[in-house]
Amino acid sequence: APVLLHPLAMTMDWTTLVGLSASIEATIVTAAAVQMANEIFHAPVDVHGPWSDTLTTDAQAAMEHTFQTVFPALSGAASIAGFGDLQEGMAFDPVALGLGEELVGATRKSLEPIPFDDDRLAVDAIRRAGFDGDFTTDETTLKYLRSDYYRPGLLNRQGRADWERTGARDFNARARDRVRDLMATHKPRPLSAGIRRELQSIVDGARAAL
C-alpha cells in the first residue's frame, strides 16, 4: 500500500526535564530520518518541520523555524507541515504563520540549482559595462531580474529613512497584517472534478468497510 512516512523526533532538556520539539538535536535527527527514508525505503516523507519551543513569536521562533524548515528540505522531505506552531506544538500563532510563509519562499529558492549557462555568465554584459559603467540598465539584468531573484513579501529591504517614513513596523507587525489580509481575502483554488471524485471514492470505501 502506498505510504507517507512521518518521522517525529523530540529530545529533552536535562536541566528542566521539558520536552523539546525544536532542539538542534531533534532537527538533525529529523533530517537524518528523511534522508534514510529516501535512500533506503524510497518512500516520500512528511515532517512536522517548523516547531518552536519558545512561547511567543520572537527571535528564538525565527531561528528554530528556520533550521526545522531548511534541514528537512535539503534532506529531501516531500512535504513539511506545522507552520505557525509554538510551545512544543501546543500553541499556534498567526504571526508565526506569516514567518512560515516567508521561510517557504526562501527555502524553495535555496533548493533551486544555480543557473549556469553562457547567457548568465554575462560576459557580453561585463564588456558593455566596462570599468566605469554599471549593470542596472543592461539588457541582461533586465532579462533576469524578475525571474532569478526571490522577492520576499515580509522581509525588510528598505533603507532606514524609508522604513521610518512608512511607520517603522517590525517583522511581527508586517506578518500580522499579512495574515489578517489573507483571512479576509484569500479564496482557495477549488479541487478538480477528478480529485473530488477520487476523494469521494476513498470516503465511500472507508464507510463501506465499517
C-alpha positions in Angstrom: 0.0 0.0 0.0 1.3 3.5 -0.7 2.6 5.2 2.4 3.8 8.6 3.5 6.4 8.3 6.3 6.2 10.8 9.1 9.3 10.7 11.5 8.8 12.7 14.6 11.9 13.4 16.7 11.9 15.1 20.2 14.5 15.5 22.9 14.6 16.6 26.5 16.3 19.4 28.3 18.1 17.6 31.1 18.2 20.6 33.4 14.4 21.3 33.3 13.1 17.9 32.0 11.0 19.8 29.4 10.3 18.0 26.2 11.8 19.8 23.2 10.5 19.7 19.7 12.9 22.2 18.2 16.3 21.5 19.7 19.1 21.3 17.2 19.5 17.6 18.0 15.9 16.9 17.1 16.3 18.9 13.9 19.3 16.8 12.9 17.6 13.5 13.7 14.6 14.6 11.6 16.7 15.5 8.7 18.6 12.2 9.0 15.3 10.3 9.1 14.2 12.0 5.9 17.5 11.0 4.2 17.3 7.4 5.4 13.7 7.0 4.3 14.5 8.4 0.9 17.7 6.3 0.3 16.6 3.0 1.9 12.9 2.8 1.6 12.4 5.2 -1.4 9.3 6.5 0.3 8.0 10.1 0.4 8.5 11.7 3.8 6.3 14.3 5.6 7.8 16.0 8.6 6.4 18.3 11.2 9.1 20.9 10.5 8.8 24.4 11.9 8.2 23.7 15.6 9.5 26.0 18.2 9.9 25.6 22.0 9.5 29.3 22.7 6.2 30.7 24.0 5.8 33.6 21.6 6.9 34.6 18.1 10.3 36.0 18.8 13.9 35.6 17.6 14.0 32.1 19.0 11.0 31.1 17.0 12.5 32.5 13.8 15.8 30.7 14.5 14.2 27.3 15.3 11.6 27.5 12.5 14.4 28.2 10.0 16.5 25.2 11.0 13.5 23.0 11.1 12.4 24.0 7.6 15.7 24.2 5.8 17.3 21.0 7.2 14.4 18.6 6.2 14.0 20.4 2.8 17.7 19.9 2.0 17.4 16.3 3.0 14.6 15.7 0.5 11.3 15.9 2.5 8.3 15.6 0.3 6.2 17.9 2.5 6.7 20.0 5.6 3.9 20.8 8.0 3.4 22.6 11.2 3.8 26.2 10.2 2.7 28.6 13.0 3.4 26.2 15.9 5.0 27.3 19.2 5.4 25.8 22.7 6.4 22.3 21.5 3.4 22.3 19.2 0.8 23.0 21.8 0.2 26.6 20.7 -0.3 28.4 17.4 0.4 32.0 16.4 -0.8 33.5 13.1 2.3 35.8 13.3 4.5 32.7 13.2 2.4 31.5 10.2 3.5 34.7 8.4 7.1 33.8 9.3 6.5 30.4 7.8 5.2 31.8 4.5 8.5 33.7 4.1 10.5 30.7 5.1 8.8 28.6 2.5 9.6 31.1 -0.3 13.3 31.4 0.7 13.7 27.6 1.2 12.2 26.8 -2.2 14.6 29.3 -3.7 17.5 27.7 -1.9 16.6 24.3 -3.4 16.8 25.6 -7.0 20.0 24.8 -8.8 22.2 27.8 -9.6 21.6 28.6 -13.3 24.9 28.2 -15.2 24.9 28.9 -18.9 26.7 31.3 -21.3 23.9 33.9 -21.1 24.0 34.1 -17.3 27.8 34.3 -17.3 27.1 37.7 -18.7 30.4 38.1 -20.5 28.9 40.4 -23.0 27.3 42.5 -20.3 30.6 42.8 -18.5 32.2 44.0 -21.7 29.4 46.5 -22.2 29.6 47.9 -18.7 33.4 48.2 -18.8 35.3 49.7 -16.0 33.2 52.8 -15.4 29.7 51.6 -16.3 27.0 49.8 -14.4 24.7 46.8 -14.9 21.4 48.3 -13.7 20.0 49.1 -17.1 21.8 46.4 -19.1 19.6 44.1 -21.2 20.9 41.0 -19.3 20.0 42.5 -16.0 16.5 43.5 -17.2 16.1 40.0 -18.7 16.7 38.1 -15.4 15.9 40.4 -12.5 12.3 39.2 -12.2 13.0 35.5 -12.6 16.3 34.8 -10.9 15.7 36.7 -7.6 13.4 35.8 -4.7 11.2 38.7 -3.8 10.2 38.4 -0.1 6.8 39.6 1.0 7.7 40.5 4.6 11.4 40.9 4.9 12.6 44.5 5.2 14.5 45.7 2.2 14.1 49.4 2.9 16.7 51.9 4.0 16.2 53.3 7.5 14.7 56.6 6.2 12.0 54.9 4.1 11.3 52.4 6.9 10.7 55.2 9.4 8.6 57.2 7.0 6.3 54.2 6.4 5.7 53.6 10.1 8.8 51.7 11.3 6.9 48.5 11.6 8.8 45.4 12.6 8.5 41.9 11.1 5.8 40.8 13.5 3.6 43.7 12.7 4.0 43.1 9.0 3.3 39.4 9.4 0.2 40.1 11.5 -1.2 42.4 8.8 -0.3 39.8 6.1 -2.3 37.0 7.9 -5.2 39.3 8.5 -5.3 40.2 4.8 -5.2 36.5 3.8 -8.0 35.6 6.2 -10.1 38.4 4.7 -9.4 38.0 1.0 -8.0 34.5 0.2 -10.0 32.3 -2.0 -8.7 28.7 -2.1 -8.3 27.1 -5.5 -11.1 24.5 -6.0 -10.1 20.9 -6.4 -10.6 19.5 -9.9 -13.6 17.2 -10.6 -11.3 14.2 -10.9 -9.6 14.8 -7.5 -13.1 15.3 -5.9 -14.3 12.0 -7.3 -11.2 10.2 -6.1 -11.5 11.6 -2.6 -15.2 10.7 -2.5 -14.4 7.1 -3.6 -11.9 6.8 -0.7 -14.5 8.1 1.8 -17.2 5.8 0.4 -14.8 2.8 0.6 -14.0 3.6 4.2 -17.6 3.8 5.1 -18.4 0.5 3.4 -15.6 -1.2 5.4 -17.0 -0.1 8.7 
